[in-house]
Amino acid sequence: MPKRFALRAAAIAAASALVVIGAAGSASAHVTVSSPDAKPGGYAKLVFRVPTESDNTSTTKLVVSLPKDHPFAHVGAQVKDGWKVEKKEEKLPSAVKVGDVTLTKAITTITWTATAGGIPPNDFDEFALSVGKLPEGVDALSFPADQTYSDGEVVKWAEVAKDGADEPEHPAPTLKLAAAITPVAATTSDDGGSDSLARWLGGGGLFVGLLGLAFGLRSRRVAAESGK
């Protein structure tokens, strides 16, 4: 195979791989939770990242459920332009001691409802809570979330991942409490690796494509000079 055709084939292969990885990254996007300062026994900021996985509808509502078995004595919700926020308080099945406080009722859901356009198609937004105290002796907390689209569709992110099993289709946002978690650490698992590989392949494909173009132009020039 002539070198110019081999180089062009390599460039096409790299570009195709980039497209496939990009599609896989989009398909795996879901509602997640991370924290820059989460530690057992302390107060923390929780950040919920919400992508709109649609080409023609927007996200208009997010309902986040807080753990009833490990309730928070304090819950503060982020106030956002274009969104109305509501807290729902419920009586707990039994009294729970949180630090020096014994709770008989607690905030169990936070709802953000769009008052404007919401989260546009294929975009994302973030919603934050200030909570405390976080429980001790617990490895992780789950925060099931309902995402409502402008066409009325409701996606429930509430499935719990099982050890050794594949990630469920709609996993509940889960916060690890073994140590302090930064937004980068909480969001650079598979997606981060895919992004890095995609950038590497994209750069490699561009480089190979430029080499192929240069080689092709050189071959044409040599052929033209030979025909003179």
N, C-alpha and C positions, 0 to 999 in steps of 0.2 A: 504494500500500500504506500503511495507517495506520502512524503512527510507532511505536506500541507493538508492532505485529507485526514491523516492521523491526528494532527493538531486540532483541526476543526471538530472531529468526532469527540475528542477529549473535552473541548470547550462545551459542546452540546450536552455531554454526559454530566459535566459539573453543573451546568445551568438547570438541567432536569432534576438533579439531586436536590438543589436548592429549592425548587418549586415543591417537591415532595415533602421536604422537611418543613417548609412553611405551612403547607396544608396540614401536616400532622400537628404542628404547634397550635394552629387555630382550633383544631378539633378537640385538643386536650384542655382548652381554656375553661375554667370554672370559677365559681365564687370561692375565694380563699380568705384566711385570716392570718395576720402576722402581728408581731409586736416588737418595738425597739427596746423594751425594758421589762418584759414579763419574767417575774421570779416568784417562786412559791412563797406565800406569806406577805407579798408586797402589793403595791398598787401598780397598774399598768395601763398603757394606751394600746387598745386593740384596733387594728386597721383592717377593714373588710374591703377587698378589691373585687369589683363587680364588672365583668365584661358583658357587653351586649352581643350575644352570639347569633346575630341575625343580619341579613342584608337589607331588610326593608321595615323593621319594627324597632321601637326604642324600649328601653327599660324604664318603667314608670313607677315601680314600687319595690321596696326591699323590706322584708320582715325578718329580723334576726331573733332567734330564740336563745335565751340565756339558760344555763344549767340550773335546774331546780334542786338537784341533789347537792350542789355546791354554789348556793346563791351568793350574790355580792351585796355587801352592806351599802356600798356606794356605786351608783351608775350615772355617769354624765354622758350625754349624747352630743355629738358634733352638730352645730347649727350650720347649715349650708344654704347658700343662695339658690333659689329655684326648687327647694325641697322643704316640706313640712315634716317635723319629727314628732313622734308621739311615744310615750312610755306607758306600758301596761303593767300594773302591779296586781299580784295575786296572793291569796293566802296559801302558805306552804302546807303540804300534807302533815308535817311535824316541825317542831321548832328546831332550828339549826344555829349552833354557836359559831360565829365568825369573829375571830379575835376576842375582844372583850364584849362583843355585842351578841345577844341572842335574838335571832330573827324569827318572827312568826309569819311575816309576809315579805315579799321582795318583788323587784321589777323582773318580769319574766320575758317580755318581748319589747323590742324597739322597732318602730316602723318609720321608714322614710318614704314619703309620697311626693312625687314630682308635682310642682305647681306650674312648671313651664314645660320644656320639651323632653325632660328626662335625659337618659344616656343614649346618644344617637347610635344607629346601626354600626357594628364593628368597632365601637369605641369602648372605653371603660371609665369608671370613676371609683373613688375611694370614700368610705364612710368610717368615721372613727368613734370609739367609745373610750371613756376613762372609767376604769372599774377597780374595785378592791374590797376586801383583800382577796388575793388569789389563794386557793386552798393549798395546804401542804400535804405531802405524801400522795400527790396525784401526778401522774405522768403527762396527762393531756386532758384538755377540755374540748368538747364538741359544741358547735353553735349552728344547729340546723337553720337554714335560711330559705325563704320563699322569694323568688324573683318573678315579678309580674311584667309582662310585655304590653305594649300599646294595643295589640290585637286581642287582649284578654287571656293569652296563654300564661299559665303559672308553672314555673319550673321549681320543683322542690329539691333543694340540695340537702338531703337528710340521710343518705345511705352511709353506714359505718363500714370502713375498710377492715377486713379481717386479716390477721397475720398470715403471711404466706400466700394470700390470694391476690388476684389482680385488682387494681383500683376499680371501684364501682363506677357506673356511668354518671351518677350524680352524688359524689361524696359530700358529706357534711363538712363545712369549714372546721378544721381542727387545729388547736394551738398546743404545741409541745411546751411542757413546763420544766423539763429537766434542767434547763439553764436559760439565761437571758437569750432572747431570739431577736435578731435584727431583721428588718424588712428584706434585706438582701439574702440572708440565710434562709428565710422562710419562703422565698420565691424563686430560688435558683436551683431547684432540684432538677427535674427533667427539662423544664422549659429553658433554664439557663444554659444547660449543655447543648440543647438543640440550637439555641441562638448563637452560641460560640461556633458550633460546627457549621451552621448556615453561613455565618460571616466568613469563616475560613474557606468554605467551598465557593462562596460568591467571589471572594478576592482571587482565589485560584483560577476559577473559571474565566474571570476577566483577564487575568494575566495570560492564560493559555490562549484565549481568543485574540489578544493583541499580538502574541507571537505568531499565531496562524495568519493573521492579516499581514504582518510584516513579511513573513516568508512568502505568502502569495504574491505580494507586490514585487518582491525581489525576483521571484521566478518569472513573472511577466516581463520585468525589465530585462532580465537575461535573455529571455526568448525574443524580445523585440530587438535587442542588440545583435543577436545571432542572425536574425532575418535581414539585417541591413546589407 
